[in-house]
C-alpha cells in the first residue's frame, strides 16, 4: 500500500505575530491569570476545608477534583466574561 498517497496532511492556521500590540498582550496576561486563579482557588479551598473538618484526605481530594472539573466545564463562558471586562 502506498502511504504517501493516503498520508495525513496537517494544516496549521497561523497568524502573523508582528502585528500584536502591547494592549493585546497585557489583556491576555490578565485574562489568563484571572482564569487560572478562578479554576484553582475554589477547588483548593474546598479541599482544605473538607480535609480540616473531616480529617479525610481522600474525600477532600475527590470533592476538590469534582469542583475543579465543574468549573473547568464553564471555563469558556468565564473566559468570555473576563475578556469582555478588559474590552475598551
DOKOLVO-837922 format. One record per atom (N, C-alpha, C, O): residue number from 1; atom name; residue in three letters; x, y, z. Coordinates in pm, 1 decimal. Layout:
# DOKOLVO-837922
[pt NUM 'CA' 'ALA' [X Y Z]]
...
***
This chain:
# DOKOLVO-837922
[pt 1 'N' 'UNK' [83.2 -117.1 0.0]]
[pt 1 'CA' 'UNK' [0.0 0.0 0.0]]
[pt 1 'C' 'UNK' [87.8 123.5 0.0]]
[pt 1 'O' 'UNK' [186.2 129.9 73.7]]
[pt 2 'N' 'UNK' [54.4 218.2 -79.1]]
[pt 2 'CA' 'UNK' [132.3 339.6 -91.9]]
[pt 2 'C' 'UNK' [90.2 439.6 16.0]]
[pt 2 'O' 'UNK' [-19.8 494.5 10.4]]
[pt 3 'N' 'UNK' [178.0 463.2 114.4]]
[pt 3 'CA' 'UNK' [145.2 550.3 227.5]]
[pt 3 'C' 'UNK' [147.2 698.2 189.1]]
[pt 3 'O' 'UNK' [79.2 779.7 251.5]]
[pt 4 'N' 'UNK' [224.0 732.2 88.1]]
[pt 4 'CA' 'UNK' [234.1 873.7 52.0]]
[pt 4 'C' 'UNK' [104.7 926.6 -10.2]]
[pt 4 'O' 'UNK' [74.6 1045.2 3.5]]
[pt 5 'N' 'UNK' [29.3 843.0 -76.9]]
[pt 5 'CA' 'UNK' [-94.4 889.5 -137.5]]
[pt 5 'C' 'UNK' [-206.8 902.5 -35.6]]
[pt 5 'O' 'UNK' [-302.0 977.2 -58.4]]
[pt 6 'N' 'UNK' [-197.7 832.0 75.1]]
[pt 6 'CA' 'UNK' [-301.6 837.8 177.3]]
[pt 6 'C' 'UNK' [-251.2 904.1 305.0]]
[pt 6 'O' 'UNK' [-309.8 885.4 411.6]]
[pt 7 'N' 'UNK' [-145.9 979.5 295.6]]
[pt 7 'CA' 'UNK' [-90.0 1044.9 413.2]]
[pt 7 'C' 'UNK' [-180.5 1156.0 464.7]]
[pt 7 'O' 'UNK' [-257.6 1216.1 389.8]]
[pt 8 'N' 'UNK' [-169.3 1180.7 590.5]]
[pt 8 'CA' 'UNK' [-248.4 1285.7 653.4]]
[pt 8 'C' 'UNK' [-172.1 1416.3 644.8]]
[pt 8 'O' 'UNK' [-53.9 1423.4 678.4]]
[pt 9 'N' 'UNK' [-240.8 1518.4 599.8]]
[pt 9 'CA' 'UNK' [-178.7 1649.6 592.0]]
[pt 9 'C' 'UNK' [-234.9 1737.2 702.7]]
[pt 9 'O' 'UNK' [-356.4 1750.5 717.6]]
[pt 10 'N' 'UNK' [-146.7 1795.4 778.5]]
[pt 10 'CA' 'UNK' [-187.3 1887.2 883.4]]
[pt 10 'C' 'UNK' [-171.4 2030.2 834.1]]
[pt 10 'O' 'UNK' [-67.7 2067.2 779.0]]
[pt 11 'N' 'UNK' [-273.6 2108.3 854.4]]
[pt 11 'CA' 'UNK' [-269.3 2247.6 814.8]]
[pt 11 'C' 'UNK' [-286.3 2330.7 940.8]]
[pt 11 'O' 'UNK' [-387.3 2319.7 1010.2]]
[pt 12 'N' 'UNK' [-188.2 2413.0 969.8]]
[pt 12 'CA' 'UNK' [-193.0 2498.3 1086.6]]
[pt 12 'C' 'UNK' [-233.8 2638.6 1044.5]]
[pt 12 'O' 'UNK' [-169.7 2700.5 959.6]]
[pt 13 'N' 'UNK' [-339.1 2686.7 1104.0]]
[pt 13 'CA' 'UNK' [-383.5 2822.8 1076.1]]
[pt 13 'C' 'UNK' [-306.0 2916.0 1168.2]]
[pt 13 'O' 'UNK' [-335.1 2925.2 1287.5]]
[pt 14 'N' 'UNK' [-210.1 2983.1 1113.7]]
[pt 14 'CA' 'UNK' [-129.5 3072.1 1197.1]]
[pt 14 'C' 'UNK' [-146.6 3215.3 1149.9]]
[pt 14 'O' 'UNK' [-170.1 3243.2 1032.3]]
[pt 15 'N' 'UNK' [-133.9 3303.7 1245.6]]
[pt 15 'CA' 'UNK' [-142.0 3444.7 1213.5]]
[pt 15 'C' 'UNK' [-4.1 3504.9 1230.0]]
[pt 15 'O' 'UNK' [81.4 3451.4 1300.5]]
[pt 16 'N' 'UNK' [15.0 3614.6 1165.0]]
[pt 16 'CA' 'UNK' [142.7 3683.7 1180.0]]
[pt 16 'C' 'UNK' [148.1 3745.3 1317.8]]
[pt 16 'O' 'UNK' [49.9 3803.0 1364.7]]
[pt 17 'N' 'UNK' [262.1 3733.5 1382.8]]
[pt 17 'CA' 'UNK' [274.5 3784.0 1519.0]]
[pt 17 'C' 'UNK' [340.1 3920.9 1525.1]]
[pt 17 'O' 'UNK' [364.7 3972.7 1634.0]]
[pt 18 'N' 'UNK' [368.6 3979.9 1410.6]]
[pt 18 'CA' 'UNK' [432.7 4111.2 1414.4]]
[pt 18 'C' 'UNK' [331.8 4224.9 1432.4]]
[pt 18 'O' 'UNK' [372.1 4340.2 1447.8]]
[pt 19 'N' 'UNK' [202.4 4194.9 1430.8]]
[pt 19 'CA' 'UNK' [102.7 4299.4 1448.8]]
[pt 19 'C' 'UNK' [32.7 4290.3 1584.2]]
[pt 19 'O' 'UNK' [-75.6 4346.5 1600.9]]
[pt 20 'N' 'UNK' [91.2 4221.6 1679.8]]
[pt 20 'CA' 'UNK' [34.4 4212.7 1814.0]]
[pt 20 'C' 'UNK' [76.9 4335.4 1892.9]]
[pt 20 'O' 'UNK' [195.6 4365.9 1905.1]]
[pt 21 'N' 'UNK' [-22.0 4404.5 1945.5]]
[pt 21 'CA' 'UNK' [5.9 4526.4 2020.9]]
[pt 21 'C' 'UNK' [30.1 4492.3 2167.9]]
[pt 21 'O' 'UNK' [-10.0 4385.5 2214.1]]
[pt 22 'N' 'UNK' [94.7 4581.4 2240.7]]
[pt 22 'CA' 'UNK' [113.4 4558.3 2384.6]]
[pt 22 'C' 'UNK' [-19.0 4549.6 2460.7]]
[pt 22 'O' 'UNK' [-27.4 4481.7 2563.0]]
[pt 23 'N' 'UNK' [-122.3 4618.0 2411.2]]
[pt 23 'CA' 'UNK' [-253.2 4609.5 2476.1]]
[pt 23 'C' 'UNK' [-309.1 4467.8 2472.2]]
[pt 23 'O' 'UNK' [-367.6 4420.9 2569.8]]
[pt 24 'N' 'UNK' [-291.0 4400.6 2360.3]]
[pt 24 'CA' 'UNK' [-339.0 4263.0 2346.6]]
[pt 24 'C' 'UNK' [-260.5 4170.8 2439.8]]
[pt 24 'O' 'UNK' [-318.5 4081.0 2500.9]]
[pt 25 'N' 'UNK' [-131.3 4191.8 2451.1]]
[pt 25 'CA' 'UNK' [-50.1 4109.2 2539.4]]
[pt 25 'C' 'UNK' [-88.1 4128.9 2686.1]]
[pt 25 'O' 'UNK' [-97.8 4031.7 2761.1]]
[pt 26 'N' 'UNK' [-109.3 4252.0 2726.9]]
[pt 26 'CA' 'UNK' [-147.9 4280.1 2865.3]]
[pt 26 'C' 'UNK' [-285.6 4222.0 2894.7]]
[pt 26 'O' 'UNK' [-307.5 4163.8 3000.9]]
[pt 27 'N' 'UNK' [-377.7 4237.8 2801.4]]
[pt 27 'CA' 'UNK' [-512.4 4184.0 2818.3]]
[pt 27 'C' 'UNK' [-508.9 4031.3 2830.5]]
[pt 27 'O' 'UNK' [-575.2 3974.8 2917.5]]
[pt 28 'N' 'UNK' [-433.6 3965.9 2745.6]]
[pt 28 'CA' 'UNK' [-427.3 3820.0 2751.5]]
[pt 28 'C' 'UNK' [-358.0 3771.9 2878.5]]
[pt 28 'O' 'UNK' [-392.8 3666.6 2931.8]]
[pt 29 'N' 'UNK' [-260.6 3847.9 2927.4]]
[pt 29 'CA' 'UNK' [-194.1 3812.6 3052.5]]
[pt 29 'C' 'UNK' [-292.4 3817.6 3168.9]]
[pt 29 'O' 'UNK' [-298.9 3723.9 3248.5]]
[pt 30 'N' 'UNK' [-368.9 3926.0 3179.3]]
[pt 30 'CA' 'UNK' [-462.0 3940.0 3291.4]]
[pt 30 'C' 'UNK' [-577.0 3841.7 3282.0]]
[pt 30 'O' 'UNK' [-620.0 3788.7 3384.4]]
[pt 31 'N' 'UNK' [-627.8 3815.7 3163.7]]
[pt 31 'CA' 'UNK' [-737.3 3720.0 3148.5]]
[pt 31 'C' 'UNK' [-690.0 3579.6 3183.0]]
[pt 31 'O' 'UNK' [-760.6 3506.1 3252.1]]
[pt 32 'N' 'UNK' [-572.8 3541.4 3136.5]]
[pt 32 'CA' 'UNK' [-524.1 3405.6 3165.7]]
[pt 32 'C' 'UNK' [-489.0 3389.5 3313.1]]
[pt 32 'O' 'UNK' [-510.8 3282.5 3369.9]]
[pt 33 'N' 'UNK' [-435.1 3493.3 3375.6]]
[pt 33 'CA' 'UNK' [-404.4 3486.2 3518.1]]
[pt 33 'C' 'UNK' [-531.8 3475.7 3600.8]]
[pt 33 'O' 'UNK' [-539.8 3394.3 3692.8]]
[pt 34 'N' 'UNK' [-631.3 3557.5 3568.5]]
[pt 34 'CA' 'UNK' [-757.9 3551.5 3641.5]]
[pt 34 'C' 'UNK' [-826.9 3417.1 3620.9]]
[pt 34 'O' 'UNK' [-883.9 3362.0 3715.1]]
[pt 35 'N' 'UNK' [-822.6 3364.6 3501.0]]
[pt 35 'CA' 'UNK' [-883.7 3235.0 3473.2]]
[pt 35 'C' 'UNK' [-813.7 3123.9 3550.4]]
[pt 35 'O' 'UNK' [-879.3 3033.4 3601.8]]
[pt 36 'N' 'UNK' [-683.1 3130.0 3558.8]]
[pt 36 'CA' 'UNK' [-608.9 3029.0 3635.7]]
[pt 36 'C' 'UNK' [-645.7 3034.2 3783.5]]
[pt 36 'O' 'UNK' [-661.4 2930.4 3847.7]]
[pt 37 'N' 'UNK' [-659.3 3154.7 3837.2]]
[pt 37 'CA' 'UNK' [-698.0 3167.7 3978.4]]
[pt 37 'C' 'UNK' [-840.6 3118.5 4001.8]]
[pt 37 'O' 'UNK' [-867.7 3053.1 4102.5]]
[pt 38 'N' 'UNK' [-931.1 3149.4 3910.3]]
[pt 38 'CA' 'UNK' [-1070.2 3106.3 3924.0]]
[pt 38 'C' 'UNK' [-1081.0 2954.4 3915.5]]
[pt 38 'O' 'UNK' [-1164.9 2894.2 3982.6]]
[pt 39 'N' 'UNK' [-997.3 2892.6 3834.1]]
[pt 39 'CA' 'UNK' [-1003.8 2747.3 3818.7]]
[pt 39 'C' 'UNK' [-941.6 2671.4 3936.1]]
[pt 39 'O' 'UNK' [-984.1 2560.0 3966.8]]
[pt 40 'N' 'UNK' [-842.8 2729.8 4001.3]]
[pt 40 'CA' 'UNK' [-770.7 2653.7 4103.5]]
[pt 40 'C' 'UNK' [-809.6 2686.8 4247.2]]
[pt 40 'O' 'UNK' [-818.3 2596.5 4330.3]]
[pt 41 'N' 'UNK' [-833.1 2813.0 4278.0]]
[pt 41 'CA' 'UNK' [-854.2 2851.0 4418.0]]
[pt 41 'C' 'UNK' [-980.6 2792.2 4481.8]]
[pt 41 'O' 'UNK' [-973.1 2747.3 4596.2]]
[pt 42 'N' 'UNK' [-1095.9 2789.8 4414.5]]
[pt 42 'CA' 'UNK' [-1212.4 2728.2 4480.4]]
[pt 42 'C' 'UNK' [-1192.3 2579.8 4511.6]]
[pt 42 'O' 'UNK' [-1228.4 2533.6 4619.8]]
[pt 43 'N' 'UNK' [-1135.7 2506.6 4418.5]]
[pt 43 'CA' 'UNK' [-1113.5 2363.6 4442.8]]
[pt 43 'C' 'UNK' [-1013.2 2342.3 4555.6]]
[pt 43 'O' 'UNK' [-1030.8 2252.8 4638.2]]
[pt 44 'N' 'UNK' [-909.9 2422.8 4559.5]]
[pt 44 'CA' 'UNK' [-810.8 2411.5 4666.5]]
[pt 44 'C' 'UNK' [-871.8 2449.2 4800.6]]
[pt 44 'O' 'UNK' [-844.7 2383.7 4901.3]]
[pt 45 'N' 'UNK' [-953.5 2553.4 4803.3]]
[pt 45 'CA' 'UNK' [-1019.1 2593.8 4927.6]]
[pt 45 'C' 'UNK' [-1113.8 2488.2 4980.3]]
[pt 45 'O' 'UNK' [-1117.3 2461.8 5100.5]]
[pt 46 'N' 'UNK' [-1191.0 2427.3 4891.0]]
[pt 46 'CA' 'UNK' [-1283.1 2320.9 4933.2]]
[pt 46 'C' 'UNK' [-1204.6 2199.4 4980.5]]
[pt 46 'O' 'UNK' [-1241.8 2136.7 5079.7]]
[pt 47 'N' 'UNK' [-1098.0 2165.9 4911.8]]
[pt 47 'CA' 'UNK' [-1014.3 2053.5 4955.1]]
[pt 47 'C' 'UNK' [-961.1 2075.7 5096.0]]
[pt 47 'O' 'UNK' [-968.5 1986.2 5180.1]]
[pt 48 'N' 'UNK' [-907.8 2194.3 5121.8]]
[pt 48 'CA' 'UNK' [-851.5 2223.3 5254.7]]
[pt 48 'C' 'UNK' [-961.7 2224.4 5359.8]]
[pt 48 'O' 'UNK' [-941.9 2172.8 5469.9]]
[pt 49 'N' 'UNK' [-1077.8 2282.3 5328.0]]
[pt 49 'CA' 'UNK' [-1187.8 2286.6 5424.4]]
[pt 49 'C' 'UNK' [-1238.2 2147.5 5459.1]]
[pt 49 'O' 'UNK' [-1260.4 2117.3 5576.4]]
[pt 50 'N' 'UNK' [-1256.4 2062.6 5358.8]]
[pt 50 'CA' 'UNK' [-1304.3 1926.5 5384.2]]
[pt 50 'C' 'UNK' [-1198.4 1846.6 5459.2]]
[pt 50 'O' 'UNK' [-1230.9 1770.5 5550.3]]
[pt 51 'N' 'UNK' [-1074.9 1863.3 5422.2]]
[pt 51 'CA' 'UNK' [-966.7 1789.8 5489.5]]
[pt 51 'C' 'UNK' [-954.0 1831.6 5635.9]]
[pt 51 'O' 'UNK' [-934.1 1747.1 5723.2]]
[pt 52 'N' 'UNK' [-965.4 1961.9 5662.8]]
[pt 52 'CA' 'UNK' [-953.6 2010.1 5800.4]]
[pt 52 'C' 'UNK' [-1073.8 1969.6 5885.0]]
[pt 52 'O' 'UNK' [-1058.5 1939.8 6003.5]]
[pt 53 'N' 'UNK' [-1192.1 1968.2 5826.2]]
[pt 53 'CA' 'UNK' [-1311.2 1936.4 5905.7]]
[pt 53 'C' 'UNK' [-1329.7 1786.7 5927.0]]
[pt 53 'O' 'UNK' [-1373.0 1744.3 6034.1]]
[pt 54 'N' 'UNK' [-1297.5 1706.8 5826.6]]
[pt 54 'CA' 'UNK' [-1320.2 1562.8 5840.4]]
[pt 54 'C' 'UNK' [-1192.6 1485.0 5869.9]]
[pt 54 'O' 'UNK' [-1198.4 1375.5 5925.8]]
[pt 55 'N' 'UNK' [-1079.1 1539.8 5833.2]]
[pt 55 'CA' 'UNK' [-953.4 1468.8 5852.1]]
[pt 55 'C' 'UNK' [-928.3 1361.3 5747.2]]
[pt 55 'O' 'UNK' [-831.6 1285.8 5757.4]]
[pt 56 'N' 'UNK' [-1014.1 1353.8 5647.3]]
[pt 56 'CA' 'UNK' [-1000.9 1251.6 5543.7]]
[pt 56 'C' 'UNK' [-953.1 1317.7 5414.7]]
[pt 56 'O' 'UNK' [-1025.7 1395.0 5352.1]]
[pt 57 'N' 'UNK' [-830.7 1285.9 5376.8]]
[pt 57 'CA' 'UNK' [-771.7 1346.3 5257.8]]
[pt 57 'C' 'UNK' [-836.3 1294.6 5129.8]]
[pt 57 'O' 'UNK' [-846.6 1368.6 5032.0]]
[pt 58 'N' 'UNK' [-879.4 1170.1 5128.7]]
[pt 58 'CA' 'UNK' [-939.4 1112.2 5009.1]]
[pt 58 'C' 'UNK' [-1070.9 1181.8 4974.9]]
[pt 58 'O' 'UNK' [-1094.1 1215.8 4858.9]]
[pt 59 'N' 'UNK' [-1155.8 1203.1 5072.4]]
[pt 59 'CA' 'UNK' [-1283.2 1270.8 5046.7]]
[pt 59 'C' 'UNK' [-1257.5 1414.5 5002.7]]
[pt 59 'O' 'UNK' [-1322.4 1463.0 4910.0]]
[pt 60 'N' 'UNK' [-1164.5 1482.9 5067.4]]
[pt 60 'CA' 'UNK' [-1131.1 1619.7 5029.6]]
[pt 60 'C' 'UNK' [-1079.7 1628.9 4887.9]]
[pt 60 'O' 'UNK' [-1115.9 1720.4 4813.9]]
[pt 61 'N' 'UNK' [-995.3 1534.5 4849.5]]
[pt 61 'CA' 'UNK' [-940.4 1539.3 4713.6]]
[pt 61 'C' 'UNK' [-1046.1 1506.5 4608.8]]
[pt 61 'O' 'UNK' [-1044.3 1564.1 4500.0]]
[pt 62 'N' 'UNK' [-1137.5 1416.0 4639.0]]
[pt 62 'CA' 'UNK' [-1243.4 1382.9 4543.2]]
[pt 62 'C' 'UNK' [-1337.9 1501.1 4524.5]]
[pt 62 'O' 'UNK' [-1374.7 1534.8 4411.9]]
[pt 63 'N' 'UNK' [-1377.3 1564.0 4635.9]]
[pt 63 'CA' 'UNK' [-1467.7 1679.2 4626.3]]
[pt 63 'C' 'UNK' [-1398.3 1795.2 4554.2]]
[pt 63 'O' 'UNK' [-1459.4 1859.1 4468.5]]
[pt 64 'N' 'UNK' [-1272.5 1823.5 4587.1]]
[pt 64 'CA' 'UNK' [-1198.3 1929.4 4519.6]]
[pt 64 'C' 'UNK' [-1179.5 1901.1 4371.6]]
[pt 64 'O' 'UNK' [-1188.8 1991.9 4289.0]]
[pt 65 'N' 'UNK' [-1153.1 1776.1 4338.0]]
[pt 65 'CA' 'UNK' [-1137.0 1734.3 4198.4]]
[pt 65 'C' 'UNK' [-1266.1 1756.0 4120.9]]
[pt 65 'O' 'UNK' [-1263.9 1805.2 4008.1]]
[pt 66 'N' 'UNK' [-1379.2 1719.2 4181.7]]
[pt 66 'CA' 'UNK' [-1509.1 1737.3 4115.0]]
[pt 66 'C' 'UNK' [-1540.0 1885.0 4094.1]]
[pt 66 'O' 'UNK' [-1586.6 1923.9 3987.0]]
[pt 67 'N' 'UNK' [-1514.8 1966.9 4194.4]]
[pt 67 'CA' 'UNK' [-1541.3 2110.1 4181.3]]
[pt 67 'C' 'UNK' [-1451.7 2172.0 4074.4]]
[pt 67 'O' 'UNK' [-1495.5 2257.8 3997.6]]
[pt 68 'N' 'UNK' [-1326.3 2128.1 4070.0]]
[pt 68 'CA' 'UNK' [-1234.7 2179.4 3968.4]]
[pt 68 'C' 'UNK' [-1287.8 2152.6 3828.2]]
[pt 68 'O' 'UNK' [-1284.1 2241.3 3742.9]]
[pt 69 'N' 'UNK' [-1336.9 2032.0 3803.2]]
[pt 69 'CA' 'UNK' [-1382.6 1999.4 3669.0]]
[pt 69 'C' 'UNK' [-1519.5 2057.8 3636.6]]
[pt 69 'O' 'UNK' [-1551.1 2078.0 3519.4]]
[pt 70 'N' 'UNK' [-1600.7 2085.2 3737.2]]
[pt 70 'CA' 'UNK' [-1725.8 2157.3 3711.8]]
[pt 70 'C' 'UNK' [-1694.1 2299.2 3667.1]]
[pt 70 'O' 'UNK' [-1753.0 2349.4 3571.4]]
[pt 71 'N' 'UNK' [-1601.0 2363.6 3736.4]]
[pt 71 'CA' 'UNK' [-1560.8 2499.1 3697.1]]
[pt 71 'C' 'UNK' [-1489.8 2496.2 3562.1]]
[pt 71 'O' 'UNK' [-1507.9 2586.7 3480.6]]
[pt 72 'N' 'UNK' [-1409.4 2392.8 3537.9]]
[pt 72 'CA' 'UNK' [-1339.3 2380.2 3410.3]]
[pt 72 'C' 'UNK' [-1437.1 2366.6 3293.8]]
[pt 72 'O' 'UNK' [-1408.9 2413.6 3183.6]]
[pt 73 'N' 'UNK' [-1551.2 2302.9 3317.1]]
[pt 73 'CA' 'UNK' [-1650.3 2289.3 3210.3]]
[pt 73 'C' 'UNK' [-1713.4 2423.9 3174.8]]
[pt 73 'O' 'UNK' [-1765.1 2440.5 3064.3]]
[pt 74 'N' 'UNK' [-1709.6 2518.0 3265.4]]
[pt 74 'CA' 'UNK' [-1763.9 2652.0 3240.7]]
[pt 74 'C' 'UNK' [-1655.1 2752.5 3203.2]]
[pt 74 'O' 'UNK' [-1681.5 2872.7 3199.5]]
[pt 75 'N' 'UNK' [-1535.2 2706.2 3175.7]]
[pt 75 'CA' 'UNK' [-1422.2 2796.9 3153.3]]
[pt 75 'C' 'UNK' [-1438.0 2884.0 3029.3]]
[pt 75 'O' 'UNK' [-1387.0 2996.0 3027.0]]
[pt 76 'N' 'UNK' [-1506.4 2836.7 2927.3]]
[pt 76 'CA' 'UNK' [-1524.7 2918.0 2806.7]]
[pt 76 'C' 'UNK' [-1610.8 3040.0 2836.9]]
[pt 76 'O' 'UNK' [-1580.7 3150.5 2791.7]]
[pt 77 'N' 'UNK' [-1717.7 3019.9 2913.2]]
[pt 77 'CA' 'UNK' [-1803.3 3132.9 2949.7]]
[pt 77 'C' 'UNK' [-1730.1 3227.9 3043.9]]
[pt 77 'O' 'UNK' [-1744.3 3349.6 3032.6]]
[pt 78 'N' 'UNK' [-1652.5 3173.3 3136.0]]
[pt 78 'CA' 'UNK' [-1576.4 3256.8 3228.5]]
[pt 78 'C' 'UNK' [-1473.5 3339.2 3151.9]]
[pt 78 'O' 'UNK' [-1456.7 3458.2 3178.4]]
[pt 79 'N' 'UNK' [-1405.4 3276.6 3057.8]]
[pt 79 'CA' 'UNK' [-1305.8 3347.0 2977.6]]
[pt 79 'C' 'UNK' [-1368.9 3457.5 2893.8]]
[pt 79 'O' 'UNK' [-1312.1 3565.9 2881.2]]
[pt 80 'N' 'UNK' [-1484.5 3430.9 2837.1]]
[pt 80 'CA' 'UNK' [-1554.9 3532.2 2759.2]]
[pt 80 'C' 'UNK' [-1595.3 3650.8 2847.2]]
[pt 80 'O' 'UNK' [-1584.2 3766.2 2806.0]]
[pt 81 'N' 'UNK' [-1642.2 3621.1 2968.1]]
[pt 81 'CA' 'UNK' [-1680.9 3728.7 3059.4]]
[pt 81 'C' 'UNK' [-1558.7 3810.7 3101.8]]
[pt 81 'O' 'UNK' [-1565.9 3933.4 3108.3]]
[pt 82 'N' 'UNK' [-1447.8 3744.4 3130.3]]
[pt 82 'CA' 'UNK' [-1326.5 3816.2 3168.4]]
[pt 82 'C' 'UNK' [-1273.5 3901.3 3053.5]]
[pt 82 'O' 'UNK' [-1228.0 4013.8 3074.6]]
[pt 83 'N' 'UNK' [-1279.4 3847.7 2933.0]]
[pt 83 'CA' 'UNK' [-1233.6 3922.7 2816.6]]
[pt 83 'C' 'UNK' [-1319.6 4046.4 2794.4]]
[pt 83 'O' 'UNK' [-1268.4 4152.3 2758.1]]
[pt 84 'N' 'UNK' [-1449.1 4033.4 2816.0]]
[pt 84 'CA' 'UNK' [-1536.4 4149.6 2797.7]]
[pt 84 'C' 'UNK' [-1511.1 4255.9 2904.9]]
[pt 84 'O' 'UNK' [-1538.3 4373.6 2881.3]]
[pt 85 'N' 'UNK' [-1460.2 4217.8 3020.8]]
[pt 85 'CA' 'UNK' [-1425.5 4316.2 3123.5]]
[pt 85 'C' 'UNK' [-1309.7 4405.7 3080.9]]
[pt 85 'O' 'UNK' [-1304.1 4523.4 3116.5]]
[pt 86 'N' 'UNK' [-1217.1 4347.8 3003.8]]
[pt 86 'CA' 'UNK' [-1098.1 4420.8 2964.0]]
[pt 86 'C' 'UNK' [-1112.0 4489.7 2828.2]]
[pt 86 'O' 'UNK' [-1017.0 4552.3 2781.2]]
[pt 87 'N' 'UNK' [-1229.2 4479.2 2764.6]]
[pt 87 'CA' 'UNK' [-1250.3 4549.5 2637.3]]
[pt 87 'C' 'UNK' [-1260.4 4699.6 2661.8]]
[pt 87 'O' 'UNK' [-1309.8 4744.8 2765.1]]
[pt 88 'N' 'UNK' [-1213.1 4773.7 2565.4]]
[pt 88 'CA' 'UNK' [-1217.9 4919.6 2578.3]]
[pt 88 'C' 'UNK' [-1353.3 4974.5 2545.4]]
[pt 88 'O' 'UNK' [-1373.9 5095.7 2551.4]]
***
